[in-house]
């Protein structure tokens, strides 16, 4: 009898452990979702403010529940930015764009000749310019040999022209229709017996056969000595960046500022607030996961906010390699005047995260996160959606966080955990202990039995 009871107790323990499932109450944060479009698969762009409620850096504690509290199958898309090893730098040909000194047109009128492959052969002004009238207004770059998205422009120019060089960037595939790609800025400065140079300009990660660079002020463009384009070598584009709200920092010594992030994050860009005009500061940025680890150098550069020709020229961003960090430290060379006694506010950028889930059962559906103990349950996208072609993914339904509501369970505000909160765990341990006690009692009774005489 004792043996049967013990085996039954052990079997019940196993059964309870198998059937015990995660519930929304096991997570500190629950967010209601609204669905639109055609299911049963839905795509959710996870807001950064919601993501910061996670307890695990890899977002292994993200779950989606239906109205009955049942876990939904899901896939987590958290692609990282392209590594430097997967980028290709290509030299490109450049052609000068001349115009008369008295011309008021924003774009010089040119005559272009190209071969059958679209490669530029010659670029000449449409009107014959007299000697002394020709002014170099910009440059036309031939990127027709590059078939992948353009990530960065790298320029070099004659050393006679120091200072800032600001220009507009336009892209075209036919030399007739041009699309604005924003503005670019490079610089060559002398500072404290040192030479500081900035040659790189970020591009939007799109493809184009030709780029047109037109200088704003001064009107005359510098003479280029080198033009290169950095392009992505893989077939996919990384997820876009999402920016945080301003984060306050602290300073314990002159020229050194630190910030504590809400959790470990793969930060790829950092924006430092430069509140004072005419600020100039060479800086080095370091990061680490926790206070017990040494600082690791992540980036360096020149931050400035200067007035040039009546315009506020600002460079306040640093590129980071995307390592997971929770603490940041900025060291400033104060020979440029520093950034003040108070730590400036910063905003950090990480790659956006998408949650794709298969809606099963009745809604409404809830996104839950915030548990340090649950195991990651994300499926590969190809497993979740058998036909995960780009065309199929484009037709997925959309899920959104309802308003800015974030519901936090009471368990998140209680520390330590109040006894009696996790009833499932307590029940399982009670059954297990009863089973062990039954086995011990059976063994003790067998030992006390007198030996059978033959």
C-alpha positions in Angstrom: 0.0 0.0 0.0 2.8 2.3 0.9 4.6 1.6 -2.4 1.5 2.4 -4.4 0.9 5.6 -2.5 4.5 6.7 -3.0 4.5 5.9 -6.7 1.2 7.8 -7.1 2.6 10.8 -5.3 5.7 10.8 -7.5 3.5 10.4 -10.6 1.3 13.3 -9.4 4.4 15.4 -8.9 5.6 14.7 -12.4 2.2 15.4 -13.9 1.9 18.7 -12.1 5.3 19.7 -13.3 4.4 18.9 -16.9 1.1 20.7 -16.8 2.3 23.7 -14.9 2.4 26.6 -17.4 3.6 30.2 -17.3 0.8 32.7 -16.6 0.7 36.5 -17.1 1.0 36.9 -13.3 4.5 35.4 -13.4 5.7 38.5 -15.2 6.1 41.9 -13.7 4.8 43.8 -16.7 1.7 43.2 -18.9 0.8 45.3 -21.9 -2.5 45.0 -23.8 -2.3 44.6 -27.6 -4.6 45.7 -30.4 -4.6 43.7 -33.7 -5.3 44.9 -37.2 -5.0 43.3 -40.6 -5.1 39.6 -41.6 -3.9 36.9 -39.2 -3.3 34.5 -37.8 0.3 35.8 -37.7 0.9 39.3 -36.3 4.0 41.5 -36.2 4.6 43.8 -33.2 7.3 46.6 -33.2 8.4 46.4 -29.6 8.6 50.0 -28.2 11.8 50.8 -26.4 9.9 52.0 -23.3 8.3 48.6 -23.0 11.4 46.7 -23.8 13.2 48.3 -20.8 10.9 46.4 -18.5 12.5 43.1 -19.4 14.7 41.3 -16.9 16.8 39.5 -19.4 19.2 41.2 -21.8 18.4 38.9 -24.7 14.6 39.4 -24.1 14.2 35.7 -23.3 11.4 36.7 -20.8 9.1 38.1 -23.6 5.7 36.2 -23.9 2.3 36.8 -25.6 -0.9 35.5 -23.9 -4.5 35.2 -25.1 -7.6 36.0 -23.0 -7.5 32.5 -21.4 -3.9 33.1 -20.2 -2.4 30.6 -22.8 1.1 31.2 -24.1 1.3 32.0 -27.9 4.0 30.7 -30.2 6.3 33.6 -31.2 9.5 34.6 -32.8 11.8 37.4 -31.7 13.6 39.4 -34.5 16.4 41.3 -33.0 19.0 41.7 -35.8 22.2 43.5 -35.0 23.8 46.2 -37.1 26.2 45.1 -39.9 29.7 44.4 -38.6 32.7 46.2 -40.1 34.0 43.0 -41.6 30.9 42.7 -43.8 31.2 46.2 -45.2 33.1 46.9 -48.5 34.9 50.2 -49.2 35.1 51.1 -52.9 37.0 53.9 -54.7 34.7 55.8 -57.0 35.4 58.3 -59.8 34.4 62.0 -59.2 33.7 64.8 -61.6 33.7 68.5 -60.9 30.6 70.6 -61.2 31.4 74.1 -62.3 29.2 77.2 -62.6 29.8 80.9 -63.1 30.5 83.0 -60.0 27.4 85.1 -60.7 25.0 82.2 -61.2 22.1 82.1 -58.8 21.0 78.6 -59.7 21.3 76.1 -56.8 22.3 73.3 -59.2 24.9 73.8 -61.9 23.7 73.1 -65.4 25.9 70.2 -66.9 26.2 68.0 -69.9 26.9 64.4 -69.0 28.3 61.6 -71.2 28.2 58.0 -70.1 28.8 54.6 -71.8 26.4 51.7 -72.3 26.9 50.4 -68.8 26.0 53.8 -67.3 29.6 54.6 -66.2 30.3 58.3 -66.5 32.9 59.3 -69.1 32.7 63.1 -69.0 30.8 65.9 -67.2 31.0 69.4 -68.7 29.1 72.7 -68.0 26.2 73.2 -70.4 27.3 76.8 -71.1 30.9 77.7 -72.1 32.4 79.6 -69.2 34.9 82.4 -69.7 38.3 82.3 -68.0 38.0 83.4 -64.4 34.2 82.9 -64.2 34.3 79.2 -63.5 33.6 78.4 -59.8 33.8 74.8 -58.4 30.3 74.3 -56.8 30.4 70.6 -56.1 31.2 67.1 -57.3 29.4 64.2 -59.1 30.3 60.7 -57.9 29.9 57.6 -60.1 28.6 54.7 -58.0 27.2 52.7 -60.9 29.5 49.8 -60.3 28.2 49.3 -56.7 25.0 47.2 -56.7 24.3 47.1 -52.9 23.1 49.7 -50.4 25.4 52.6 -49.7 26.2 53.1 -46.0 28.9 55.8 -45.8 30.7 58.4 -47.8 34.5 59.0 -47.2 36.1 62.1 -48.7 39.5 63.7 -48.7 40.5 67.1 -50.0 43.5 69.4 -50.4 45.0 70.5 -47.2 44.9 74.2 -48.2 41.2 74.4 -47.3 40.8 73.7 -43.5 37.7 74.2 -41.4 34.2 72.7 -41.9 32.9 71.6 -45.3 29.0 71.4 -45.5 27.2 70.2 -48.5 23.9 68.7 -49.7 23.7 65.1 -50.9 21.4 63.9 -53.7 21.0 60.5 -55.3 19.9 59.5 -58.8 19.7 56.4 -61.1 19.3 58.3 -64.4 21.0 61.7 -63.8 17.6 63.3 -64.5 15.6 62.7 -61.3 17.3 63.4 -58.0 16.3 62.5 -54.5 17.6 64.3 -51.4 19.7 62.3 -49.0 20.1 65.1 -46.5 23.3 67.1 -45.7 26.8 66.0 -45.1 29.7 67.6 -43.2 33.4 66.9 -43.1 36.1 68.9 -41.2 39.8 69.4 -40.8 40.8 71.5 -37.8 44.0 72.4 -35.9 43.5 72.1 -32.2 46.1 72.3 -29.3 49.0 71.5 -31.6 47.0 68.6 -33.0 45.2 68.0 -36.2 41.6 66.7 -35.9 39.9 65.4 -39.1 36.5 64.1 -39.9 36.2 62.4 -43.3 33.1 60.1 -43.0 29.5 61.0 -43.7 26.6 58.6 -43.0 24.3 57.6 -45.9 20.7 56.2 -45.5 21.6 52.6 -46.6 19.9 52.8 -50.0 21.2 52.0 -53.5 21.9 54.7 -56.1 24.0 54.9 -59.3 25.1 58.5 -58.9 25.6 61.0 -56.0 25.7 64.7 -56.3 27.4 66.8 -53.7 26.7 70.6 -53.7 28.5 72.9 -51.3 26.4 75.3 -49.2 28.8 77.9 -47.7 31.3 79.0 -48.8 30.1 78.7 -52.4 33.4 77.3 -53.7 33.8 73.6 -53.0 37.2 72.2 -52.0 39.3 70.2 -54.5 38.8 66.5 -53.7 41.8 64.1 -53.7 39.8 60.9 -52.8 36.2 59.7 -52.8 35.1 56.3 -51.4 31.8 54.7 -50.7 31.2 52.1 -48.0 28.5 49.6 -48.9 26.8 46.6 -47.2 27.9 43.3 -48.6 25.0 41.2 -47.3 21.5 40.9 -48.8 19.6 42.1 -45.8 19.3 45.5 -44.1 19.4 45.8 -40.3 16.4 46.8 -38.3 16.1 50.6 -37.9 17.4 52.4 -34.8 15.1 53.5 -32.0 16.1 56.3 -29.6 15.6 56.6 -25.9 14.4 59.5 -23.9 17.1 61.8 -22.4 19.1 60.1 -19.7 20.7 62.1 -16.8 24.2 61.4 -15.8 26.7 62.2 -13.0 30.2 63.5 -12.7 32.6 62.8 -9.8 35.8 64.4 -11.4 36.4 67.2 -13.9 36.2 66.1 -17.5 34.6 62.7 -16.7 30.9 61.8 -16.9 29.0 58.5 -16.3 25.5 57.2 -17.1 23.7 54.2 -15.8 21.4 52.5 -18.4 18.1 50.8 -17.2 19.5 47.4 -18.3 22.2 45.8 -20.5 21.6 47.1 -24.0 23.4 46.8 -27.4 23.9 50.5 -27.9 24.9 51.6 -31.4 24.8 55.4 -31.3 25.0 57.9 -28.5 23.8 61.5 -28.7 25.3 64.0 -26.2 23.4 67.2 -25.4 25.6 70.3 -26.1 23.7 73.1 -24.4 26.4 75.8 -24.7 27.3 77.4 -27.9 30.9 77.4 -29.1 31.7 74.1 -27.4 34.6 72.0 -28.7 35.6 68.7 -27.0 37.7 65.7 -28.2 36.2 62.8 -26.2 36.6 59.1 -25.5 33.6 56.9 -24.7 34.0 53.7 -22.6 31.5 51.1 -21.4 31.0 48.0 -19.3 28.3 45.5 -18.2 28.7 46.1 -14.4 30.8 48.0 -11.9 33.0 45.0 -11.1 34.3 44.9 -14.7 37.0 47.1 -16.2 36.1 49.9 -18.7 36.4 49.1 -22.4 36.9 51.8 -25.0 34.0 51.9 -27.4 34.4 55.1 -29.4 36.2 58.4 -29.7 35.6 61.6 -31.7 35.2 65.3 -31.7 32.0 66.9 -30.3 31.3 70.5 -31.2 28.6 73.2 -31.4 29.9 76.2 -33.3 28.5 79.2 -35.2 29.6 79.3 -38.8 28.3 81.9 -41.3 25.3 82.5 -39.0 24.4 78.9 -38.7 24.6 76.5 -35.7 26.9 73.6 -36.7 26.5 70.6 -34.4 28.3 67.3 -34.2 27.1 65.5 -31.0 26.8 61.8 -31.9 29.2 58.9 -31.5 29.1 55.6 -33.3 29.4 52.5 -31.0 30.1 48.9 -32.0 26.9 47.5 -30.5 28.4 45.7 -27.5 26.1 45.1 -24.6 26.7 47.7 -21.9 24.8 49.1 -18.9 27.3 51.8 -17.8 28.9 54.5 -20.0 31.7 56.9 -19.3 32.7 59.9 -21.3 36.2 61.3 -20.9 36.7 64.8 -22.2 39.9 66.6 -23.2 39.3 69.9 -21.4 41.9 71.8 -23.4 38.9 72.7 -25.6 36.9 74.1 -22.7 35.2 70.9 -21.6 31.4 70.4 -21.3 30.8 72.0 -18.0 30.6 70.7 -14.4 27.2 69.0 -14.8 27.0 65.8 -16.8 25.1 66.5 -20.1 22.0 64.5 -20.8 22.4 61.7 -23.4 20.1 59.7 -25.7 21.1 56.2 -26.8 20.0 54.2 -29.9 19.5 50.5 -30.2 18.1 48.3 -33.0 14.4 47.9 -32.9 12.9 44.6 -32.0 10.0 42.8 -33.6 7.8 40.1 -32.0 5.9 37.9 -34.5 3.4 35.6 -32.9 0.7 33.1 -34.0 -2.7 34.1 -32.5 -4.4 31.1 -31.0 -7.6 31.2 -29.0 -9.7 34.2 -28.3 -8.4 37.7 -27.6 -7.7 40.2 -26.3 -4.0 39.5 -26.4 -1.4 40.6 -23.9 2.4 41.1 -24.1 4.2 40.1 -20.9 7.8 40.5 -19.9 9.8 40.9 -16.7 11.0 37.6 -15.3 14.6 36.7 -14.4 13.8 32.9 -14.2 11.8 31.9 -17.2 13.7 30.2 -20.1 13.8 31.7 -23.6 10.9 30.3 -25.8 11.4 32.2 -29.1 11.1 30.0 -32.2 13.0 30.6 -35.5 10.9 32.6 -37.9 11.1 29.8 -40.5 9.6 27.4 -37.9 6.8 29.8 -36.9 5.9 30.7 -40.5 6.7 27.9 -42.9 6.6 30.3 -45.9 8.7 33.2 -44.5 9.4 34.8 -47.8 9.6 38.6 -47.9 6.4 38.7 -49.8 4.6 36.6 -47.2 6.1 38.6 -44.3 4.8 41.9 -45.9 1.2 40.7 -45.5 1.3 39.9 -41.8 -1.2 41.5 -39.5 -0.1 44.3 -37.2 -0.1 44.3 -33.4 0.4 47.5 -31.5 0.6 48.5 -27.8 -2.6 50.1 -26.8 -1.7 53.7 -26.0 1.1 54.1 -23.6 -0.4 51.8 -21.0 2.0 49.5 -19.2 0.4 47.4 -16.4 2.9 46.2 -13.7 1.8 43.4 -11.4 2.0 43.9 -7.7 4.7 41.3 -7.5 7.2 43.6 -9.1 6.9 46.1 -6.2 7.3 43.6 -3.5 10.8 42.7 -2.3 11.5 40.2 -1.0 8.7 38.0 -2.3 5.8 37.6 0.1 5.3 34.0 1.3 2.4 32.4 -0.4 2.8 34.2 -3.8 3.9 31.3 -5.9 1.2 28.7 -5.1 2.2 26.4 -8.0 5.7 26.1 -6.8 4.6 25.6 -3.2 2.1 22.9 -4.2 4.7 21.0 -6.3 7.3 21.1 -3.5 4.6 19.9 -1.0 3.7 16.9 -3.2 7.3 16.1 -3.8 8.1 16.2 -0.1 5.1 14.0 0.7 6.3 11.5 -1.9 9.8 11.4 -0.4 8.4 11.1 3.1 6.2 8.2 1.9 9.2 6.4 0.3 11.2 7.0 3.5 8.4 5.5 5.7 8.1 2.5 3.4 11.8 1.9 3.6 11.8 2.3 7.4 9.0 -0.2 7.8 10.7 -2.7 5.6 13.9 -2.4 7.7 11.9 -3.0 11.0 10.3 -6.2 9.7 11.9 -9.3 11.3 13.6 -11.6 8.8 11.5 -14.5 7.6 12.6 -17.8 9.1 13.1 -20.7 6.7 
